[in-house]
Amino acid sequence: MSAAISSSIASPHHRWLRRALGHRSFVTGAVLVALLLAAAALSLAWTPWSPYEMDLSSKLQPPTAQHWLGTDAFGRDVASLLLAGARNSLLVGVIAVGIGMGVGVGLGLLASARRGWVEEAIMRLADFTFAFPAILSAIMMTAVFGAGIVNSIIAIGIFNIPTFARVTRASANAVWSREFILAARACGKGSVRISLEHVLPNIASVLIVQATVQFAIAILAEAALSYLGLGTQPPEPSWGRMLSDAQTLMFQAPLLAVWPGMAIALAVLGLNLLGDGLRDLLDPRLARKR
């Protein structure tokens, strides 16, 4: 009897897992993201060579048994730079998306709960923030506070706030018209309590999908800022700065641009595919169609 009960309880999870394993976009994205996480985690404990040590006598070497992906113009091991660069890209993405979600979701819930002039003010503020993309914001912050990874994270995080605010507000508005919200109001619950206990759990899947998309954008923005010299500063490795250093060596050592370019492309592709897969799996309407 207990075995039958436990199997019936676990069956929804098993069904979801079977659908997830059968979803090609989700599986491909999950594998690529897992590789990105593994590379970042591995760089914390081990790299083939130190990504900070320079050896000019070994500069611009092709891939060998010692240096699997070759060396750059300063004699640094490219494989080690890629591993350490994955760590910095994840750091920027996690903090920037965290800033966007923490502030944007709160503003979106407030706009949906209050409506009226509060909603209008928040949405107009979001429109104003959209006028300053992450790169432009970073350039302005750099002019005032100087270049660095902290300013890049803040600029990308600010850029994420209006995106999460708009997505949260649109999703929450649909939930506020549901019958269980009317029942919660009849029980005497206030707007804040309803937003936290009923609205937020029902839009969590939408926010998770949006977070994966914004994570990919954050990695791409960090690479662009580092390429321009506004992001991660030496000696910290960065995929964007590796591309910047390689642009003057395209004919002499073209692989120096290929490796970081592939790393950025695969990371962004993996996160986008993972987001598409999660959208299909977590949206009940799409799940029923499948």
Phi, psi and omega in degrees: 000313180295325179294321179294320179295315181295323179291324179291327178291320184279344186301320177300321178294320179294320179296319179296319180295321178295319178294322180294317180291338177269359181264111188295320180296316180296313183295314180298314179297319180296321179294314180295319178293322178297321177295320178297315179295320180295320179296317179294318180293320179297322182294339177290331184250331187202141167221152181305319176223165176291129179286356182255343184275133179254143178220091186296338178289344182246020186289149175056037175280144174288171177303130180223179178294329178281313180244100191300325181246013180089189180232160181266193185292345179254007180081011179278147181288123184292321179298319178294322178295321179294318179297313180292327177294327176298321179298315181291323178295317178295321179300313179297316181297314182297312183290317181296316178292325177298319176297314181298317180290315184300317182272315185294317179296319178298317179293320179295319177295320178296316180297320181288327183281323186270323184058196177061218185291333178295312178298317181297318180295317181293318180293322178291325176296322176296318177299320179295319180294326179297340180287350181237088179300170185301315182294316179296319178297319179295322178298317179293318179293324179295322180297332183265313189252351181096157182288150178165164183291328181296314179296326177294316180298316180297317181296315180293322178297317178297321178296329180283337186301306182296330178297310179292325179298316181292315180296317180296315181297315180296317180290320182292325179301323178292327181285325183297340180270002182281159184294323183292337174289319176297322178294320179295321176296321179296333178279358177092012180284142179277175184296321182294315181294319178296319180298319183280322186270333186238315185286308184301314178299330183279345178248007183299321181296321178296319181291325178296315178298315180297324180296321179294321178294315180293331177297316178297318179296322180295319178296318179294320179293320179296319178297319179294317180294320178293325176299323179278356181086014182255349184263232180301129185260151176302147006269008181294131180290149178207137180297320180296319180288330174299320176295319179297318180292331185277345187294334179273358183239025186299322181273334181276319181214077185296335181294338179297331177271335183291314186296307179294327177297318177294321180297315179296314183297316181291323178295313180293318178298315181299316180293321178293317178295321178296318178297317177298318179295316178297322178299315181292325185278328184267340178279116183301324182294315179291325179295322179292324178297321181288000000 
